[in-house]
């Protein structure tokens, strides 16, 4: 890093690239846990700020879909992984309130459809 570059101007991993969801987690015959697929935002960008331009919306969309599907979301930072529901992770950001409200609405729509179909 050159002397004229400050810490805030340094390119860092975009925040949205730290998130993933493991789909269809199950116990294998040997007792280990396996999953069919790991879903991510697909981001490989770097950023001078927390997010690359427009990637806060990319993360918000990812968390809404993960929360609506009822998936646990992983956040990896520096080798440390934290697992929580989408709304808990979203509360770190200014859009956090939108995730919990949106996912509650989607779940209640599913319940209404289920009741109408006799489920």
C-alpha positions as CSV (number, residue, x, y, z in Angstrom):
1,X,0.0,0.0,0.0
2,X,1.5,3.3,-1.0
3,X,1.8,6.1,1.5
4,X,-0.9,8.3,-0.2
5,X,-3.5,5.5,0.1
6,X,-5.5,5.6,3.4
7,X,-7.2,2.7,5.0
8,X,-10.6,3.9,3.8
9,X,-9.5,4.0,0.2
10,X,-8.2,0.4,0.2
11,X,-10.2,-2.1,-1.9
12,X,-11.9,-4.7,0.3
13,X,-14.2,-7.7,-0.4
14,X,-17.7,-6.5,-1.1
15,X,-20.0,-7.2,1.9
16,X,-22.6,-9.1,-0.1
17,X,-20.0,-11.8,-1.0
18,X,-19.7,-12.9,2.6
19,X,-23.2,-14.5,2.6
20,X,-24.4,-17.9,1.6
21,X,-27.2,-20.5,2.2
22,X,-26.7,-24.2,2.4
23,X,-29.7,-26.0,0.7
24,X,-30.9,-29.4,1.6
25,X,-28.6,-30.1,4.6
26,X,-28.8,-33.8,5.5
27,X,-26.9,-36.4,7.4
28,X,-24.8,-38.8,5.2
29,X,-24.5,-42.5,5.8
30,X,-21.2,-41.9,7.6
31,X,-22.9,-39.4,10.0
32,X,-21.3,-36.3,8.4
33,X,-23.6,-33.4,7.4
34,X,-23.8,-32.8,3.6
35,X,-25.7,-30.3,1.5
36,X,-26.9,-30.4,-2.1
37,X,-26.1,-26.8,-3.0
38,X,-24.6,-23.6,-1.7
39,X,-26.4,-20.5,-2.8
40,X,-24.6,-17.1,-2.8
41,X,-25.0,-13.6,-4.2
42,X,-22.4,-14.5,-6.9
43,X,-20.4,-11.4,-6.0
44,X,-16.7,-11.3,-6.6
45,X,-16.4,-7.5,-6.5
46,X,-14.2,-5.4,-4.4
47,X,-15.2,-2.1,-2.9
48,X,-13.7,1.0,-1.2
49,X,-16.8,1.2,1.0
50,X,-18.8,-1.7,2.6
51,X,-20.7,-2.6,-0.6
52,X,-19.8,-2.3,-4.3
53,X,-22.2,0.0,-6.1
54,X,-25.7,-1.5,-6.1
55,X,-24.7,-4.5,-4.0
56,X,-26.6,-3.5,-0.9
57,X,-29.7,-4.2,-3.1
58,X,-28.2,-7.5,-4.2
59,X,-27.7,-8.6,-0.6
60,X,-31.2,-7.3,0.4
61,X,-32.8,-9.4,-2.4
62,X,-30.7,-12.4,-1.4
63,X,-31.8,-12.1,2.2
64,X,-35.5,-11.7,1.3
65,X,-35.4,-14.9,-0.8
66,X,-33.5,-16.8,1.9
67,X,-35.8,-15.7,4.6
68,X,-39.0,-16.4,2.6
69,X,-37.7,-19.9,2.0
70,X,-37.0,-20.3,5.7
71,X,-33.2,-20.9,5.2
72,X,-30.5,-20.3,7.7
73,X,-28.0,-17.8,6.3
74,X,-24.3,-18.0,6.9
75,X,-21.9,-14.9,7.0
76,X,-18.2,-15.6,6.7
77,X,-15.7,-13.0,7.8
78,X,-12.1,-13.7,8.3
79,X,-12.6,-17.5,8.7
80,X,-15.3,-17.0,11.3
81,X,-18.8,-18.1,10.2
82,X,-22.0,-17.0,11.9
83,X,-25.3,-18.6,11.2
84,X,-28.7,-17.0,11.8
85,X,-32.0,-16.2,10.1
86,X,-32.1,-13.7,7.3
87,X,-33.7,-10.9,9.4
88,X,-31.0,-11.2,12.1
89,X,-28.2,-10.7,9.5
90,X,-30.1,-7.9,7.8
91,X,-30.4,-6.0,11.0
92,X,-26.8,-5.0,10.6
93,X,-27.8,-2.7,7.7
94,X,-30.1,0.2,7.1
95,X,-32.5,-2.1,5.1
96,X,-32.9,-4.6,7.9
97,X,-36.4,-3.6,8.8
98,X,-37.5,-4.3,5.3
99,X,-36.4,-8.0,5.4
100,X,-38.4,-9.0,8.4
101,X,-41.5,-7.1,7.2
102,X,-41.2,-8.6,3.7
103,X,-40.7,-12.1,4.9
104,X,-43.6,-11.9,7.4
105,X,-45.8,-10.8,4.5
106,X,-44.6,-13.7,2.2
107,X,-45.1,-16.3,4.9
108,X,-48.6,-15.1,5.7
109,X,-49.6,-15.2,2.0
110,X,-48.4,-18.8,2.0
111,X,-50.6,-19.5,5.0
112,X,-53.6,-18.0,3.4
113,X,-53.1,-19.9,0.2
114,X,-52.6,-23.1,2.2
115,X,-55.9,-22.5,4.2
116,X,-57.8,-21.8,1.0
117,X,-56.5,-25.1,-0.5
118,X,-57.5,-27.0,2.7
119,X,-53.9,-27.6,3.7
